[in-house]
């Protein structure tokens, strides 16, 4: 396995080789879509947890839900759906997927055109990003609902539920800690697998799981270092500029610069992980590797 510095150097060289198409796809397209998202965001809208609060208000007559909450209008629902589709479908398929295909294109490749590769991979790619987006929104909604239930039970003078919720919170933290590495790896590597190897959504998830499980600690550590390096610019931008009126534009520019380097690094990791030959895998992993034609 190459060092992190060598991976970053190779990624930069790959991006410099294709800097013209990457400039158009990663920055210009993303800026246009970011401006459209900001314009749609000016429409009074709601989030899924607002709908959860409204249901709680109307069905349970909860005093914890603000009184001014009104039923969402068709326009607000449409704007929320539009922003969701731009974030989790249009931006990934119009920027992230082309970036991966451009960076993954080999010099000797002449038979498959870019548009053919994009068309073949776009369906599975969008299905994965939409699935991830729905999972994120569902998680937030369930978290709000759980908080609501906790607040409601805290006001019960007859029964003390603090011990129960402490146990539940501890259990949930353990679950998150156990599954967080796999979720992080799946979120970043599965789109690379789908685009670079032209796999279906579920097949791509299986492939990323196998790449992580075949050499868990070494592969996850290499992945984690790359992820933290490319996450730091987004974190610093949010920490320093989150309250600025043009934060959305700055965020799009930073993402447009960072994402090609990040995708190039993950492509390099994918090739490194794929070249590993692990002979002591468990029988179930060997069966999965055979199924995926490793």
Phi and psi in degrees as GROMACS dihedral restraints (atoms count N, CA, C in turn):
[ dihedral_restraints ]
;  ai    aj    ak    al  type     phi  dphi    fc
    3     4     5     6     1   -69.6    20    10
    4     5     6     7     1   157.2    20    10
    6     7     8     9     1   -72.6    20    10
    7     8     9    10     1   164.7    20    10
    9    10    11    12     1   -62.3    20    10
   10    11    12    13     1   -39.1    20    10
   12    13    14    15     1   -62.6    20    10
   13    14    15    16     1   -42.6    20    10
   15    16    17    18     1   -65.3    20    10
   16    17    18    19     1   -39.1    20    10
   18    19    20    21     1   -63.8    20    10
   19    20    21    22     1   -42.7    20    10
   21    22    23    24     1   -65.1    20    10
   22    23    24    25     1   -39.0    20    10
   24    25    26    27     1   -64.4    20    10
   25    26    27    28     1   -45.6    20    10
   27    28    29    30     1   -62.9    20    10
   28    29    30    31     1   -38.2    20    10
   30    31    32    33     1   -64.7    20    10
   31    32    33    34     1   -42.7    20    10
   33    34    35    36     1   -64.0    20    10
   34    35    36    37     1   -40.2    20    10
   36    37    38    39     1   -63.5    20    10
   37    38    39    40     1   -40.8    20    10
   39    40    41    42     1   -64.4    20    10
   40    41    42    43     1   -42.0    20    10
   42    43    44    45     1   -66.6    20    10
   43    44    45    46     1   -39.7    20    10
   45    46    47    48     1   -65.1    20    10
   46    47    48    49     1   -31.6    20    10
   48    49    50    51     1   -65.4    20    10
   49    50    51    52     1   -33.2    20    10
   51    52    53    54     1  -116.9    20    10
   52    53    54    55     1    35.8    20    10
   54    55    56    57     1   -68.0    20    10
   55    56    57    58     1   -30.3    20    10
   57    58    59    60     1   -67.6    20    10
   58    59    60    61     1   -54.9    20    10
   60    61    62    63     1   -64.3    20    10
   61    62    63    64     1   -32.9    20    10
   63    64    65    66     1   -65.3    20    10
   64    65    66    67     1   -37.0    20    10
   66    67    68    69     1   -61.4    20    10
   67    68    69    70     1   -43.8    20    10
   69    70    71    72     1   -68.6    20    10
   70    71    72    73     1   -49.2    20    10
   72    73    74    75     1   -72.9    20    10
   73    74    75    76     1   -46.1    20    10
   75    76    77    78     1   -80.2    20    10
   76    77    78    79     1   -38.9    20    10
   78    79    80    81     1  -100.4    20    10
   79    80    81    82     1   -53.2    20    10
   81    82    83    84     1   -66.2    20    10
   82    83    84    85     1   -50.3    20    10
   84    85    86    87     1   -60.2    20    10
   85    86    87    88     1   -42.7    20    10
   87    88    89    90     1   -65.5    20    10
   88    89    90    91     1   -38.6    20    10
   90    91    92    93     1   -62.7    20    10
   91    92    93    94     1   -44.2    20    10
   93    94    95    96     1   -60.7    20    10
   94    95    96    97     1   -46.9    20    10
   96    97    98    99     1   -66.8    20    10
   97    98    99   100     1   -34.4    20    10
   99   100   101   102     1   -65.7    20    10
  100   101   102   103     1   -41.3    20    10
  102   103   104   105     1   -63.7    20    10
  103   104   105   106     1   -42.4    20    10
  105   106   107   108     1   -61.8    20    10
  106   107   108   109     1   -42.3    20    10
  108   109   110   111     1   -62.2    20    10
  109   110   111   112     1   -42.7    20    10
  111   112   113   114     1   -64.1    20    10
  112   113   114   115     1   -37.6    20    10
  114   115   116   117     1   -66.4    20    10
  115   116   117   118     1   -43.2    20    10
  117   118   119   120     1   -64.8    20    10
  118   119   120   121     1   -34.9    20    10
  120   121   122   123     1   -65.5    20    10
  121   122   123   124     1   -16.9    20    10
  123   124   125   126     1   -72.9    20    10
  124   125   126   127     1   -19.0    20    10
  126   127   128   129     1   -71.9    20    10
  127   128   129   130     1   131.9    20    10
  129   130   131   132     1   -57.3    20    10
  130   131   132   133     1   115.9    20    10
  132   133   134   135     1  -129.7    20    10
  133   134   135   136     1  -170.3    20    10
  135   136   137   138     1  -145.0    20    10
  136   137   138   139     1   165.0    20    10
  138   139   140   141     1  -108.6    20    10
  139   140   141   142     1   170.0    20    10
  141   142   143   144     1   -60.8    20    10
  142   143   144   145     1   -33.4    20    10
  144   145   146   147     1   -72.4    20    10
  145   146   147   148     1   -24.5    20    10
  147   148   149   150     1   -64.4    20    10
  148   149   150   151     1   -39.8    20    10
  150   151   152   153     1   -64.9    20    10
  151   152   153   154     1   -37.3    20    10
  153   154   155   156     1   -62.4    20    10
  154   155   156   157     1   -45.0    20    10
  156   157   158   159     1   -60.8    20    10
  157   158   159   160     1   -40.5    20    10
  159   160   161   162     1   -64.0    20    10
  160   161   162   163     1   -40.9    20    10
  162   163   164   165     1   -63.4    20    10
  163   164   165   166     1   -42.4    20    10
  165   166   167   168     1   -61.4    20    10
  166   167   168   169     1   -39.5    20    10
  168   169   170   171     1   -66.3    20    10
  169   170   171   172     1   -45.0    20    10
  171   172   173   174     1   -79.0    20    10
  172   173   174   175     1   -36.1    20    10
  174   175   176   177     1   -86.2    20    10
  175   176   177   178     1   -45.1    20    10
  177   178   179   180     1  -102.8    20    10
  178   179   180   181     1    -3.6    20    10
  180   181   182   183     1    52.0    20    10
  181   182   183   184     1    47.6    20    10
  183   184   185   186     1   -73.6    20    10
  184   185   186   187     1   133.5    20    10
  186   187   188   189     1   -76.8    20    10
  187   188   189   190     1    -9.3    20    10
  189   190   191   192     1   -84.6    20    10
  190   191   192   193     1   -11.9    20    10
  192   193   194   195     1   -92.2    20    10
  193   194   195   196     1   134.2    20    10
  195   196   197   198     1   -59.3    20    10
  196   197   198   199     1   143.2    20    10
  198   199   200   201     1   -69.6    20    10
  199   200   201   202     1   -27.5    20    10
  201   202   203   204     1   -80.0    20    10
  202   203   204   205     1     2.7    20    10
  204   205   206   207     1   -73.1    20    10
  205   206   207   208     1   121.6    20    10
  207   208   209   210     1  -111.8    20    10
  208   209   210   211     1   159.9    20    10
  210   211   212   213     1   -58.5    20    10
  211   212   213   214     1   138.4    20    10
  213   214   215   216     1   -65.9    20    10
  214   215   216   217     1   138.0    20    10
  216   217   218   219     1   -82.0    20    10
  217   218   219   220     1   167.2    20    10
  219   220   221   222     1   -61.5    20    10
  220   221   222   223     1   -37.9    20    10
  222   223   224   225     1   -65.0    20    10
  223   224   225   226     1   -42.6    20    10
  225   226   227   228     1   -68.6    20    10
  226   227   228   229     1   -38.3    20    10
  228   229   230   231     1   -63.9    20    10
  229   230   231   232     1   -42.9    20    10
  231   232   233   234     1   -63.4    20    10
  232   233   234   235     1   -40.7    20    10
  234   235   236   237     1   -65.9    20    10
  235   236   237   238     1   -39.1    20    10
  237   238   239   240     1   -64.5    20    10
  238   239   240   241     1   -44.7    20    10
  240   241   242   243     1   -63.9    20    10
  241   242   243   244     1   -39.8    20    10
  243   244   245   246     1   -62.3    20    10
  244   245   246   247     1   -45.2    20    10
  246   247   248   249     1   -64.0    20    10
  247   248   249   250     1   -40.0    20    10
  249   250   251   252     1   -61.1    20    10
  250   251   252   253     1   -45.6    20    10
  252   253   254   255     1   -66.7    20    10
  253   254   255   256     1   -37.2    20    10
  255   256   257   258     1   -65.3    20    10
  256   257   258   259     1   -44.5    20    10
  258   259   260   261     1   -70.0    20    10
  259   260   261   262     1   -40.6    20    10
  261   262   263   264     1  -109.5    20    10
  262   263   264   265     1     0.2    20    10
  264   265   266   267     1  -131.8    20    10
  265   266   267   268     1   -57.1    20    10
  267   268   269   270     1   -71.6    20    10
  268   269   270   271     1   -48.5    20    10
  270   271   272   273     1   -61.8    20    10
  271   272   273   274     1   -47.0    20    10
  273   274   275   276     1   -59.5    20    10
  274   275   276   277     1   -43.5    20    10
  276   277   278   279     1   -79.3    20    10
  277   278   279   280     1   -23.6    20    10
  279   280   281   282     1   -97.6    20    10
  280   281   282   283     1   -16.2    20    10
  282   283   284   285     1  -123.9    20    10
  283   284   285   286     1   -59.1    20    10
  285   286   287   288     1   -63.1    20    10
  286   287   288   289     1   -48.4    20    10
  288   289   290   291     1   -62.4    20    10
  289   290   291   292     1   -47.7    20    10
  291   292   293   294     1   -59.8    20    10
  292   293   294   295     1   -36.3    20    10
  294   295   296   297     1   -60.7    20    10
  295   296   297   298     1   -46.5    20    10
  297   298   299   300     1   -62.2    20    10
  298   299   300   301     1   -43.6    20    10
  300   301   302   303     1   -66.5    20    10
  301   302   303   304     1   -39.2    20    10
  303   304   305   306     1   -64.2    20    10
  304   305   306   307     1   -45.8    20    10
  306   307   308   309     1   -70.9    20    10
  307   308   309   310     1   -27.7    20    10
  309   310   311   312     1   -87.3    20    10
  310   311   312   313     1    -9.1    20    10
  312   313   314   315     1   -67.3    20    10
  313   314   315   316     1   124.9    20    10
  315   316   317   318     1   -91.7    20    10
  316   317   318   319     1   151.4    20    10
  318   319   320   321     1   -61.5    20    10
  319   320   321   322     1   -35.7    20    10
  321   322   323   324     1   -82.1    20    10
  322   323   324   325     1    -5.5    20    10
  324   325   326   327     1   -76.6    20    10
  325   326   327   328     1   118.4    20    10
  327   328   329   330     1  -128.9    20    10
  328   329   330   331     1   -19.4    20    10
  330   331   332   333     1   -77.8    20    10
  331   332   333   334     1   -40.9    20    10
  333   334   335   336     1   -99.6    20    10
  334   335   336   337     1   122.2    20    10
  336   337   338   339     1   -80.6    20    10
  337   338   339   340     1   165.4    20    10
  339   340   341   342     1   -62.0    20    10
  340   341   342   343     1   -45.6    20    10
  342   343   344   345     1   -65.0    20    10
  343   344   345   346     1   -35.2    20    10
  345   346   347   348     1   -64.7    20    10
  346   347   348   349     1   -44.7    20    10
  348   349   350   351     1   -63.5    20    10
  349   350   351   352     1   -41.5    20    10
  351   352   353   354     1   -63.5    20    10
  352   353   354   355     1   -43.7    20    10
  354   355   356   357     1   -65.3    20    10
  355   356   357   358     1   -41.3    20    10
  357   358   359   360     1   -67.6    20    10
  358   359   360   361     1   -32.0    20    10
  360   361   362   363     1   -96.4    20    10
  361   362   363   364     1   -18.8    20    10
  363   364   365   366     1   -63.1    20    10
  364   365   366   367     1   -39.2    20    10
  366   367   368   369     1   -61.0    20    10
  367   368   369   370     1   -53.1    20    10
  369   370   371   372     1   -64.9    20    10
  370   371   372   373     1   -36.1    20    10
  372   373   374   375     1   -64.1    20    10
  373   374   375   376     1   -47.4    20    10
  375   376   377   378     1   -67.1    20    10
  376   377   378   379     1   -37.6    20    10
  378   379   380   381     1   -60.2    20    10
  379   380   381   382     1   -40.8    20    10
  381   382   383   384     1   -66.6    20    10
  382   383   384   385     1   -46.7    20    10
  384   385   386   387     1   -65.9    20    10
  385   386   387   388     1   -37.4    20    10
  387   388   389   390     1   -67.3    20    10
  388   389   390   391     1   -40.2    20    10
  390   391   392   393     1   -61.1    20    10
  391   392   393   394     1   -42.0    20    10
  393   394   395   396     1   -65.7    20    10
  394   395   396   397     1   -43.0    20    10
  396   397   398   399     1   -62.0    20    10
  397   398   399   400     1   -43.4    20    10
  399   400   401   402     1   -64.2    20    10
  400   401   402   403     1   -37.1    20    10
  402   403   404   405     1   -64.6    20    10
  403   404   405   406     1   -41.3    20    10
  405   406   407   408     1   -63.4    20    10
  406   407   408   409     1   -47.8    20    10
  408   409   410   411     1   -64.4    20    10
  409   410   411   412     1   -39.1    20    10
  411   412   413   414     1   -64.7    20    10
  412   413   414   415     1   -40.1    20    10
  414   415   416   417     1   -61.7    20    10
  415   416   417   418     1   -46.0    20    10
  417   418   419   420     1   -61.7    20    10
  418   419   420   421     1   -42.8    20    10
  420   421   422   423     1   -64.5    20    10
  421   422   423   424     1   -44.2    20    10
  423   424   425   426     1   -65.3    20    10
  424   425   426   427     1   -35.2    20    10
  426   427   428   429     1   -64.1    20    10
  427   428   429   430     1   -42.2    20    10
  429   430   431   432     1   -64.3    20    10
  430   431   432   433     1   -43.1    20    10
  432   433   434   435     1   -62.7    20    10
  433   434   435   436     1   -41.7    20    10
  435   436   437   438     1   -63.9    20    10
  436   437   438   439     1   -41.6    20    10
  438   439   440   441     1   -63.7    20    10
  439   440   441   442     1   -38.3    20    10
  441   442   443   444     1   -62.5    20    10
  442   443   444   445     1   -45.6    20    10
  444   445   446   447     1   -62.8    20    10
  445   446   447   448     1   -40.2    20    10
  447   448   449   450     1   -64.0    20    10
  448   449   450   451     1   -41.9    20    10
  450   451   452   453     1   -65.2    20    10
  451   452   453   454     1   -38.2    20    10
  453   454   455   456     1   -67.3    20    10
  454   455   456   457     1   -40.6    20    10
  456   457   458   459     1   -74.7    20    10
  457   458   459   460     1   -25.6    20    10
  459   460   461   462     1   -65.3    20    10
  460   461   462   463     1   -22.2    20    10
  462   463   464   465     1   -90.0    20    10
  463   464   465   466     1    -2.6    20    10
  465   466   467   468     1   -75.8    20    10
  466   467   468   469     1   115.1    20    10
  468   469   470   471     1   -76.2    20    10
  469   470   471   472     1   -12.6    20    10
  471   472   473   474     1   -91.0    20    10
  472   473   474   475     1   -32.4    20    10
  474   475   476   477     1  -128.3    20    10
  475   476   477   478     1   138.1    20    10
  477   478   479   480     1   -99.0    20    10
  478   479   480   481     1   113.2    20    10
  480   481   482   483     1   -99.3    20    10
  481   482   483   484     1     7.5    20    10
  483   484   485   486     1   -61.1    20    10
  484   485   486   487     1   -40.3    20    10
  486   487   488   489     1   -64.5    20    10
  487   488   489   490     1   -40.1    20    10
  489   490   491   492     1   -63.2    20    10
  490   491   492   493     1   -46.4    20    10
  492   493   494   495     1   -70.9    20    10
  493   494   495   496     1   -29.0    20    10
  495   496   497   498     1   -64.0    20    10
  496   497   498   499     1   -43.7    20    10
  498   499   500   501     1   -64.2    20    10
  499   500   501   502     1   -42.4    20    10
  501   502   503   504     1   -63.8    20    10
  502   503   504   505     1   -43.5    20    10
  504   505   506   507     1   -61.5    20    10
  505   506   507   508     1   -42.6    20    10
  507   508   509   510     1   -63.5    20    10
  508   509   510   511     1   -41.9    20    10
  510   511   512   513     1   -63.2    20    10
  511   512   513   514     1   -43.3    20    10
  513   514   515   516     1   -65.2    20    10
  514   515   516   517     1   -39.2    20    10
  516   517   518   519     1   -62.9    20    10
  517   518   519   520     1   -42.1    20    10
  519   520   521   522     1   -62.3    20    10
  520   521   522   523     1   -42.1    20    10
  522   523   524   525     1   -61.9    20    10
  523   524   525   526     1   -44.2    20    10
  525   526   527   528     1   -64.0    20    10
  526   527   528   529     1   -44.0    20    10
  528   529   530   531     1   -62.9    20    10
  529   530   531   532     1   -37.9    20    10
  531   532   533   534     1   -69.9    20    10
  532   533   534   535     1   -44.6    20    10
  534   535   536   537     1   -92.8    20    10
  535   536   537   538     1   -11.1    20    10
  537   538   539   540     1   -59.2    20    10
  538   539   540   541     1   -44.5    20    10
  540   541   542   543     1   -57.8    20    10
  541   542   543   544     1   -42.9    20    10
  543   544   545   546     1   -67.2    20    10
  544   545   546   547     1   -37.8    20    10
  546   547   548   549     1   -66.2    20    10
  547   548   549   550     1   -44.3    20    10
  549   550   551   552     1   -60.1    20    10
  550   551   552   553     1   -46.2    20    10
  552   553   554   555     1   -64.1    20    10
  553   554   555   556     1   -44.0    20    10
  555   556   557   558     1   -64.3    20    10
  556   557   558   559     1   -40.7    20    10
  558   559   560   561     1   -62.0    20    10
  559   560   561   562     1   -40.3    20    10
  561   562   563   564     1   -89.4    20    10
  562   563   564   565     1   -40.1    20    10
  564   565   566   567     1   -88.6    20    10
  565   566   567   568     1   -33.6    20    10
  567   568   569   570     1   -58.0    20    10
  568   569   570   571     1   -45.0    20    10
  570   571   572   573     1   -60.4    20    10
  571   572   573   574     1   -35.2    20    10
  573   574   575   576     1   -64.5    20    10
  574   575   576   577     1   -43.9    20    10
  576   577   578   579     1   -63.2    20    10
  577   578   579   580     1   -44.4    20    10
  579   580   581   582     1   -60.4    20    10
  580   581   582   583     1   -45.8    20    10
  582   583   584   585     1   -76.3    20    10
  583   584   585   586     1   -45.9    20    10
  585   586   587   588     1   -74.1    20    10
  586   587   588   589     1   -33.2    20    10
  588   589   590   591     1  -108.9    20    10
  589   590   591   592     1     3.1    20    10
  591   592   593   594     1    53.3    20    10
  592   593   594   595     1    56.2    20    10
  594   595   596   597     1  -107.1    20    10
  595   596   597   598     1   159.9    20    10
  597   598   599   600     1   -75.6    20    10
  598   599   600   601     1   169.5    20    10
  600   601   602   603     1   -60.7    20    10
  601   602   603   604     1   -55.9    20    10
  603   604   605   606     1   -65.8    20    10
  604   605   606   607     1   -38.0    20    10
  606   607   608   609     1   -63.4    20    10
  607   608   609   610     1   -37.7    20    10
  609   610   611   612     1   -66.3    20    10
  610   611   612   613     1   -38.3    20    10
  612   613   614   615     1   -63.7    20    10
  613   614   615   616     1   -42.1    20    10
  615   616   617   618     1   -62.6    20    10
  616   617   618   619     1   -41.0    20    10
  618   619   620   621     1   -64.2    20    10
  619   620   621   622     1   -44.9    20    10
  621   622   623   624     1   -65.8    20    10
  622   623   624   625     1   -36.6    20    10
  624   625   626   627     1   -61.6    20    10
  625   626   627   628     1   -42.3    20    10
  627   628   629   630     1   -64.7    20    10
  628   629   630   631     1   -41.6    20    10
  630   631   632   633     1   -61.6    20    10
  631   632   633   634     1   -35.7    20    10
  633   634   635   636     1   -77.3    20    10
  634   635   636   637     1   -42.8    20    10
  636   637   638   639     1   -72.5    20    10
  637   638   639   640     1   -25.9    20    10
  639   640   641   642     1   -68.8    20    10
  640   641   642   643     1   -23.9    20    10
  642   643   644   645     1  -155.6    20    10
  643   644   645   646     1    67.8    20    10
  645   646   647   648     1   -55.5    20    10
  646   647   648   649     1   -59.0    20    10
  648   649   650   651     1   -66.9    20    10
  649   650   651   652     1   -44.7    20    10
  651   652   653   654     1   -66.2    20    10
  652   653   654   655     1   -44.9    20    10
  654   655   656   657     1   -69.2    20    10
  655   656   657   658     1   -40.5    20    10
  657   658   659   660     1   -68.9    20    10
  658   659   660   661     1   -35.8    20    10
  660   661   662   663     1   -65.5    20    10
  661   662   663   664     1   -42.6    20    10
  663   664   665   666     1   -62.5    20    10
  664   665   666   667     1   -43.2    20    10
  666   667   668   669     1   -64.4    20    10
  667   668   669   670     1   -43.2    20    10
  669   670   671   672     1   -64.1    20    10
  670   671   672   673     1   -40.0    20    10
  672   673   674   675     1   -62.0    20    10
  673   674   675   676     1   -43.8    20    10
  675   676   677   678     1   -64.5    20    10
  676   677   678   679     1   -42.6    20    10
  678   679   680   681     1   -63.7    20    10
  679   680   681   682     1   -44.0    20    10
  681   682   683   684     1   -65.7    20    10
  682   683   684   685     1   -37.3    20    10
  684   685   686   687     1   -62.3    20    10
  685   686   687   688     1   -44.5    20    10
  687   688   689   690     1   -84.8    20    10
  688   689   690   691     1   -13.5    20    10
  690   691   692   693     1   -80.2    20    10
  691   692   693   694     1   -28.4    20    10
  693   694   695   696     1   -59.2    20    10
  694   695   696   697     1   -40.5    20    10
  696   697   698   699     1   -61.5    20    10
  697   698   699   700     1   -38.8    20    10
  699   700   701   702     1   -65.4    20    10
  700   701   702   703     1   -41.1    20    10
  702   703   704   705     1   -65.1    20    10
  703   704   705   706     1   -45.0    20    10
  705   706   707   708     1   -63.9    20    10
  706   707   708   709     1   -40.2    20    10
  708   709   710   711     1   -63.0    20    10
  709   710   711   712     1   -43.5    20    10
  711   712   713   714     1   -65.8    20    10
  712   713   714   715     1   -40.3    20    10
  714   715   716   717     1   -66.9    20    10
  715   716   717   718     1   -35.8    20    10
  717   718   719   720     1   -94.6    20    10
  718   719   720   721     1   -30.5    20    10
  720   721   722   723     1  -127.1    20    10
  721   722   723   724     1    12.1    20    10
  723   724   725   726     1   -61.1    20    10
  724   725   726   727     1   -28.9    20    10
  726   727   728   729     1   -91.8    20    10
  727   728   729   730     1    -1.9    20    10
  729   730   731   732     1   -75.4    20    10
  730   731   732   733     1   145.6    20    10
  732   733   734   735     1   -65.3    20    10
  733   734   735   736     1   -25.6    20    10
  735   736   737   738     1  -103.0    20    10
  736   737   738   739     1    26.8    20    10
  738   739   740   741     1   -60.5    20    10
  739   740   741   742     1   -38.1    20    10
  741   742   743   744     1   -61.1    20    10
  742   743   744   745     1   -39.5    20    10
  744   745   746   747     1   -68.9    20    10
  745   746   747   748     1   -43.9    20    10
  747   748   749   750     1   -61.0    20    10
  748   749   750   751     1   -41.6    20    10
  750   751   752   753     1   -62.4    20    10
  751   752   753   754     1   -40.0    20    10
  753   754   755   756     1   -65.8    20    10
  754   755   756   757     1   -39.2    20    10
  756   757   758   759     1   -66.1    20    10
  757   758   759   760     1   -46.1    20    10
  759   760   761   762     1   -62.1    20    10
  760   761   762   763     1   -44.1    20    10
  762   763   764   765     1   -62.5    20    10
  763   764   765   766     1   -38.2    20    10
  765   766   767   768     1   -65.5    20    10
  766   767   768   769     1   -30.8    20    10
  768   769   770   771     1   -82.3    20    10
  769   770   771   772     1   -40.9    20    10
  771   772   773   774     1   -78.9    20    10
  772   773   774   775     1   -38.4    20    10
  774   775   776   777     1   -59.8    20    10
  775   776   777   778     1   -44.5    20    10
  777   778   779   780     1   -58.1    20    10
  778   779   780   781     1   -42.3    20    10
  780   781   782   783     1   -63.4    20    10
  781   782   783   784     1   -41.5    20    10
  783   784   785   786     1   -64.1    20    10
  784   785   786   787     1   -46.6    20    10
  786   787   788   789     1   -63.9    20    10
  787   788   789   790     1   -37.8    20    10
  789   790   791   792     1   -63.8    20    10
  790   791   792   793     1   -38.9    20    10
  792   793   794   795     1   -66.4    20    10
  793   794   795   796     1   -42.2    20    10
  795   796   797   798     1   -67.1    20    10
  796   797   798   799     1   -35.1    20    10
  798   799   800   801     1   -62.0    20    10
  799   800   801   802     1   -41.2    20    10
  801   802   803   804     1   -64.5    20    10
  802   803   804   805     1   -42.1    20    10
  804   805   806   807     1   -62.6    20    10
  805   806   807   808     1   -39.9    20    10
  807   808   809   810     1   -59.6    20    10
  808   809   810   811     1   -43.1    20    10
  810   811   812   813     1   -66.3    20    10
  811   812   813   814     1   -38.5    20    10
  813   814   815   816     1   -65.8    20    10
  814   815   816   817     1   -45.6    20    10
  816   817   818   819     1   -65.1    20    10
  817   818   819   820     1   -37.5    20    10
  819   820   821   822     1   -69.1    20    10
  820   821   822   823     1   -25.4    20    10
  822   823   824   825     1   -83.5    20    10
  823   824   825   826     1    -7.4    20    10
  825   826   827   828     1   -70.6    20    10
  826   827   828   829     1   142.8    20    10
  828   829   830   831     1  -120.8    20    10
  829   830   831   832     1   105.6    20    10
  831   832   833   834     1  -104.9    20    10
  832   833   834   835     1   120.2    20    10
  834   835   836   837     1  -100.6    20    10
  835   836   837   838     1   -10.2    20    10
  837   838   839   840     1  -107.6    20    10
  838   839   840   841     1    27.7    20    10
  840   841   842   843     1   -70.0    20    10
  841   842   843   844     1   153.5    20    10
  843   844   845   846     1   -66.2    20    10
  844   845   846   847     1   155.7    20    10
  846   847   848   849     1   -55.2    20    10
  847   848   849   850     1   -36.9    20    10
  849   850   851   852     1   -65.8    20    10
  850   851   852   853     1   -39.0    20    10
  852   853   854   855     1   -70.0    20    10
  853   854   855   856     1   -36.3    20    10
  855   856   857   858     1   -63.4    20    10
  856   857   858   859     1   -39.0    20    10
  858   859   860   861     1   -65.2    20    10
  859   860   861   862     1   -41.4    20    10
  861   862   863   864     1   -66.6    20    10
  862   863   864   865     1   -40.8    20    10
  864   865   866   867     1   -62.2    20    10
  865   866   867   868     1   -40.4    20    10
  867   868   869   870     1   -65.3    20    10
  868   869   870   871     1   -39.6    20    10
  870   871   872   873     1   -64.2    20    10
  871   872   873   874     1   -38.1    20    10
  873   874   875   876     1   -85.6    20    10
  874   875   876   877     1     3.9    20    10
  876   877   878   879     1    56.5    20    10
  877   878   879   880     1    49.5    20    10
